[in-house]
Amino acid sequence: MTDQEPTTVSPVSLTAEDRSDQPPVTPELEDLYRGFEKALLVPLWTRIGDLMPEHPRSRARPHLWEWKTLLDLGARAGDLVPVGRGGERRAIALANPGLGGRPYATPTLWAAIQYLMPGENAPEHRHTQNAFRFVVEGEGVWTVVERDPVPMRRGDFLPQAGMNWHAHHNAADEPMAWIDGLDIPFQYDIEGQFFDFGRDGLTEEEHGTPDRSRSERLWRHPGLVPVSDIGTREGTPLLRYRWEDTDAALTDQLELEREGHPGTVEPGHALVRYTNPTSGGDVLPTVRAQFHRVRSGAETAPRRETGSSVYQVFDGSGRVTVGEVSWSVQRGDLFVVPSWLSLSIRSEASPSDSDSGALDLFQFSDAPVLTKLNLFRTHVSHVEEKHA
């Protein structure tokens, strides 16, 4: 074992300040602070406001990415950037303006547009990061998870737990784009991630285009679990949550409300959560995914949550307010809600811009991480709730 090399310049820098909450400034205090710097020590009394604020103060900022811009840039990348090794699947990440240019939508969540040209294959790989795909428009691509081809169509949500081999192929004559969501920032910052390259090509069977994947044939039967594969899993074994099921559930909630029965989370606001059929919990260990439908003319109550969320407008138009920032939104637009900033949504949708006549939004968040650490909090209409 060799001795540690001496540090020539300490990264710790302390300044004695003449403030009521700080010790009196004296030559002895200044000398003490130089000793702290040399020994790589930081006294809590100089940083408590930064380290232990009264409530979350996120470095991330509210931000909106317009779908038309993302789609245009994705198409241009499709002409210029290969999809294979070196092109990294042509995934283009959202970079929150408050996070120093890192490819992070929030401090814990990654969101990206992925663009696949006709006939292209995205090569196989796997990683510990939990991931999903959500399709706002188009069809013709199959994601292949553990050699199981899974169709991807408008409105489909396709989760995939960590360390599953996966690739994609476009069997259509048109390009297709979708969004990817992963917990890359979380795993990177806690230094727990692993990654493996897989095969460069797919077999003839994997190039198939079945309407139902093998995972759907086993697991897409509400309330029915295959005894041959029973057992709780951290990540859902169902690889595709079809739009027709999500749409029907949201429609039924609003119809029950119109009939005077309970079912919505607040007036005009239907909400469903994608769940793991083996446990009833979140679909992925680190990611919660939900879908909102806000009736035209309705407005959600301002709501704050610990942790962060990314939303994509699936259909319709409206006005979104995050903290003190407001935007008009339409199909495909993505926006970020940082920790403990209030969110309210007003639906301005109509049959001319929405199949449902309502404002539909897909949401994913880091709530499972906060929940496991007993840190998930919500505040709605000045009533604070703590959820397990």
C-alpha positions in Angstrom: 0.0 0.0 0.0 1.3 3.4 -0.9 0.8 6.6 1.0 -1.9 8.9 -0.3 -0.5 11.7 -2.3 -0.8 15.1 -0.6 -3.5 17.4 -1.8 -1.9 20.6 -3.1 -5.1 22.7 -3.4 -8.0 22.0 -1.2 -11.4 21.9 -2.9 -12.9 23.2 0.4 -13.2 27.0 0.7 -14.7 28.6 3.8 -15.4 32.2 4.5 -16.1 33.6 7.9 -19.2 35.8 7.7 -20.4 38.5 10.0 -24.0 37.3 10.3 -26.3 36.7 13.3 -26.4 32.9 12.5 -22.6 32.6 12.3 -19.8 32.7 15.0 -18.1 36.0 15.6 -15.4 36.7 13.0 -12.0 36.7 14.7 -8.5 35.8 13.6 -8.8 32.6 15.6 -11.9 31.6 13.6 -10.2 32.4 10.3 -7.3 30.2 11.4 -9.7 27.4 12.3 -11.3 27.6 8.9 -7.9 27.3 7.2 -7.3 24.2 9.3 -10.7 22.8 8.2 -9.8 23.5 4.5 -6.5 21.7 4.8 -8.1 18.7 6.5 -11.0 18.6 4.0 -13.6 19.3 6.6 -16.8 21.4 6.3 -18.6 22.6 9.4 -22.4 22.2 9.2 -23.0 25.7 10.5 -21.7 27.2 7.3 -23.9 25.0 5.0 -27.0 24.0 6.8 -29.3 26.1 4.7 -28.0 24.5 1.5 -27.9 20.9 2.9 -31.1 20.9 5.0 -33.6 23.5 3.5 -37.1 23.7 4.8 -38.5 22.1 1.7 -37.1 20.6 -1.6 -35.3 23.2 -3.8 -34.7 21.5 -7.1 -31.8 22.4 -9.4 -34.0 21.4 -12.3 -36.2 24.0 -13.9 -39.7 23.7 -15.4 -39.2 23.4 -19.1 -41.2 22.6 -22.2 -40.0 20.8 -25.3 -42.3 21.2 -28.4 -42.9 17.9 -30.2 -42.7 19.5 -33.6 -39.1 20.6 -32.9 -38.1 17.2 -31.5 -39.6 15.5 -34.5 -37.9 17.7 -37.0 -34.5 17.3 -35.3 -35.0 13.6 -35.0 -35.8 13.3 -38.7 -32.6 15.3 -39.5 -30.6 13.0 -37.3 -32.2 10.0 -39.2 -30.5 11.2 -42.4 -27.1 11.9 -40.8 -26.5 9.6 -37.8 -26.2 5.8 -38.0 -28.5 3.8 -35.6 -25.9 1.2 -34.7 -22.8 1.3 -32.5 -21.6 4.8 -32.5 -25.0 6.2 -33.1 -26.3 4.9 -29.8 -29.7 4.1 -31.3 -30.2 7.6 -32.4 -31.6 8.5 -28.9 -31.6 12.3 -28.3 -32.0 13.2 -24.7 -33.8 16.2 -23.1 -31.4 18.4 -21.2 -32.9 20.4 -18.4 -31.6 24.0 -18.5 -30.9 23.9 -14.7 -28.6 20.8 -14.8 -25.5 22.2 -16.5 -26.0 20.7 -19.9 -26.1 17.1 -18.7 -28.5 14.9 -20.7 -31.0 14.7 -17.8 -34.6 15.8 -17.9 -34.6 15.9 -14.0 -31.9 14.9 -11.4 -33.3 11.3 -11.5 -35.0 10.8 -14.9 -33.8 10.5 -18.5 -36.2 11.2 -21.4 -35.3 11.0 -25.0 -36.8 10.9 -28.5 -35.7 7.9 -30.5 -36.0 7.8 -34.2 -35.8 4.7 -36.4 -35.8 4.8 -40.2 -37.6 2.2 -42.4 -36.0 -1.2 -42.4 -33.5 -0.3 -39.6 -32.5 -2.4 -36.6 -31.3 -0.9 -33.3 -28.7 -3.4 -32.1 -29.1 -5.4 -28.9 -27.9 -4.4 -25.5 -28.9 -4.6 -21.9 -28.3 -2.5 -18.8 -29.3 -2.2 -15.1 -31.3 1.0 -15.9 -35.1 0.4 -15.9 -36.6 1.7 -19.1 -39.8 2.1 -21.0 -41.0 3.3 -24.4 -44.2 5.4 -25.0 -45.6 6.0 -28.4 -47.4 9.3 -29.1 -47.8 8.6 -32.9 -47.1 6.0 -35.6 -46.6 2.3 -35.7 -44.5 -0.3 -37.5 -41.7 -0.8 -35.0 -41.3 -3.9 -32.8 -39.1 -3.8 -29.7 -37.6 -7.3 -29.1 -37.1 -8.0 -25.4 -35.4 -11.3 -24.5 -36.1 -12.4 -28.1 -39.8 -11.6 -27.8 -41.0 -9.2 -30.5 -43.5 -6.7 -29.0 -45.5 -4.4 -31.3 -45.3 -0.6 -30.6 -48.4 1.5 -31.6 -49.9 4.9 -30.8 -50.8 5.1 -27.1 -48.9 1.9 -26.1 -46.7 1.9 -23.0 -43.9 -0.6 -23.1 -41.9 -1.0 -19.8 -38.8 -3.1 -19.5 -37.0 -3.9 -16.2 -33.2 -3.7 -16.0 -30.9 -6.3 -17.4 -33.2 -7.6 -20.1 -31.7 -7.9 -23.6 -33.5 -5.7 -26.1 -33.3 -4.4 -29.6 -35.8 -2.8 -32.1 -36.7 -3.2 -35.8 -38.8 -1.1 -38.1 -40.8 -3.2 -40.4 -42.7 -0.3 -41.9 -42.1 1.9 -45.0 -42.0 5.1 -42.8 -39.8 6.3 -40.0 -41.1 6.2 -36.5 -40.3 8.2 -33.3 -41.2 7.6 -29.7 -40.0 8.6 -26.3 -37.7 6.6 -24.0 -37.7 7.0 -20.3 -35.0 5.6 -18.0 -33.6 6.1 -14.5 -30.1 6.8 -15.9 -29.4 9.9 -13.8 -30.4 8.1 -10.6 -28.2 5.1 -11.3 -25.3 7.1 -12.6 -25.2 9.4 -9.5 -25.4 6.6 -7.0 -22.7 4.7 -9.0 -24.6 1.5 -9.4 -25.1 0.9 -13.1 -23.9 -1.8 -15.5 -24.1 -2.1 -19.3 -23.5 -4.9 -21.8 -23.5 -4.9 -25.6 -25.4 -7.8 -27.3 -25.7 -9.1 -30.8 -25.5 -6.8 -33.8 -28.3 -8.6 -35.6 -31.6 -10.2 -35.0 -32.8 -13.7 -36.1 -35.5 -14.2 -38.7 -38.0 -15.1 -35.9 -37.1 -11.9 -34.0 -37.9 -10.0 -37.2 -41.4 -11.3 -37.0 -44.4 -8.9 -36.6 -46.9 -10.7 -34.3 -49.9 -8.7 -33.1 -49.4 -10.1 -29.6 -46.1 -10.8 -28.0 -45.5 -13.9 -25.9 -45.5 -11.7 -22.7 -49.0 -10.4 -23.7 -50.3 -14.0 -24.3 -49.2 -14.9 -20.7 -49.9 -11.7 -18.7 -52.5 -9.6 -20.5 -55.5 -11.2 -18.8 -56.9 -8.9 -16.1 -57.0 -10.6 -12.7 -55.6 -13.8 -14.1 -52.0 -14.9 -13.4 -50.3 -17.8 -15.1 -49.6 -20.4 -12.5 -46.7 -21.7 -14.6 -44.9 -18.4 -14.0 -46.4 -17.2 -10.7 -44.3 -15.2 -8.3 -43.7 -11.5 -7.4 -41.2 -9.6 -9.6 -39.6 -6.3 -9.1 -40.4 -5.3 -12.7 -43.5 -6.1 -14.7 -43.4 -9.2 -17.0 -46.1 -7.6 -19.2 -44.1 -5.8 -21.9 -47.0 -3.9 -23.6 -49.9 -2.0 -22.1 -52.2 -1.3 -25.0 -53.8 2.0 -25.7 -57.3 0.5 -26.1 -57.2 -0.7 -22.5 -55.9 2.7 -21.1 -58.5 4.6 -23.2 -61.4 2.4 -22.0 -60.4 2.8 -18.3 -60.2 6.6 -18.6 -63.5 6.8 -20.5 -65.3 4.7 -17.9 -64.0 6.9 -15.0 -65.4 10.1 -16.6 -68.7 8.4 -17.6 -69.1 7.2 -13.9 -68.6 10.8 -12.8 -71.2 12.0 -15.2 -73.6 9.5 -13.8 -73.0 10.7 -10.3 -70.7 7.9 -9.1 -67.2 8.0 -7.7 -64.3 7.1 -10.0 -62.2 10.3 -10.8 -59.5 11.7 -8.6 -61.1 15.2 -8.8 -63.9 16.7 -10.9 -63.2 16.2 -14.6 -59.9 14.4 -13.9 -59.5 10.7 -14.7 -56.3 9.0 -13.7 -54.9 5.5 -14.1 -51.6 4.0 -13.0 -49.8 1.2 -14.9 -49.1 -1.6 -12.4 -47.1 -4.8 -12.2 -49.6 -7.8 -12.4 -47.4 -9.9 -10.1 -47.6 -7.4 -7.2 -50.1 -4.6 -7.9 -47.2 -2.1 -7.4 -45.4 0.2 -9.8 -44.4 -1.3 -13.1 -40.7 -0.7 -12.5 -38.7 -0.5 -9.3 -37.7 3.2 -9.9 -40.3 4.5 -12.2 -44.0 5.2 -11.8 -46.1 5.6 -15.0 -49.6 7.1 -15.1 -52.1 8.5 -17.6 -54.3 11.5 -17.1 -57.5 12.6 -18.9 -58.8 16.1 -18.1 -62.3 16.9 -19.4 -62.5 19.9 -21.7 -63.0 23.0 -19.5 -61.8 21.4 -16.3 -58.8 22.5 -14.3 -56.8 20.3 -11.9 -56.1 21.6 -8.4 -52.5 22.8 -7.8 -50.5 19.8 -6.6 -47.0 19.5 -5.3 -45.0 16.3 -5.0 -41.5 15.4 -3.8 -39.5 13.9 -6.6 -39.8 14.9 -10.2 -42.0 14.0 -13.2 -41.9 14.2 -17.0 -45.2 14.6 -18.9 -46.0 14.2 -22.6 -49.3 15.5 -24.1 -50.8 12.5 -25.9 -53.9 14.3 -27.3 -55.7 17.6 -27.1 -54.5 21.1 -26.0 -54.5 23.1 -22.8 -52.7 25.3 -20.4 -50.1 23.9 -18.0 -48.7 25.9 -15.0 -45.6 24.6 -13.2 -44.6 26.8 -10.3 -44.7 30.4 -11.8 -44.3 29.2 -15.4 -47.2 28.6 -17.8 -47.3 27.1 -21.3 -49.9 26.3 -23.9 -49.4 22.7 -24.9 -50.5 20.4 -27.7 -50.0 16.8 -28.9 -46.5 15.5 -28.3 -45.2 18.3 -26.2 -43.1 17.3 -23.2 -42.6 19.2 -20.0 -40.8 18.7 -16.6 -42.2 19.2 -13.1 -39.3 19.5 -10.6 -39.6 18.5 -7.0 -42.1 20.4 -4.9 -43.2 22.8 -7.6 -47.0 23.0 -8.0 -48.6 21.7 -11.1 -52.1 22.6 -12.5 -53.5 21.7 -15.8 -56.4 23.3 -17.7 -58.0 21.4 -20.6 -58.9 23.4 -23.7 -59.3 20.2 -25.8 -62.0 19.7 -28.4 -63.0 17.0 -30.9 -60.9 18.9 -33.5 -57.6 18.2 -31.7 -58.4 15.1 -29.5 -59.9 11.8 -30.3 -61.4 11.7 -26.7 -62.4 15.4 -26.8 -60.2 15.8 -23.6 -56.7 16.6 -22.7 -54.7 13.4 -22.4 -51.3 13.3 -20.8 -48.8 10.5 -20.1 -46.7 11.0 -16.9 -43.6 9.2 -15.5 -41.9 10.0 -12.2 -39.4 8.8 -9.7 -42.1 8.2 -7.0 -41.1 4.6 -6.3 -37.7 5.7 -5.2 -39.1 8.4 -2.9 -41.7 6.0 -1.6 -39.2 3.3 -0.7 -37.2 5.9 1.3 -40.3 7.2 3.0 -39.7 10.6 1.4 -42.7 10.8 -0.9 -45.0 13.7 0.0 -47.9 15.4 -1.8 -49.7 18.7 -1.1 -53.1 19.4 -2.8 -55.3 22.4 -2.1 -53.4 23.1 1.2 -53.9 19.6 2.5 -50.7 17.6 2.9 -50.8 13.8 2.5 -48.2 11.2 3.0 -48.5 8.1 0.9 -46.9 4.7 1.5 
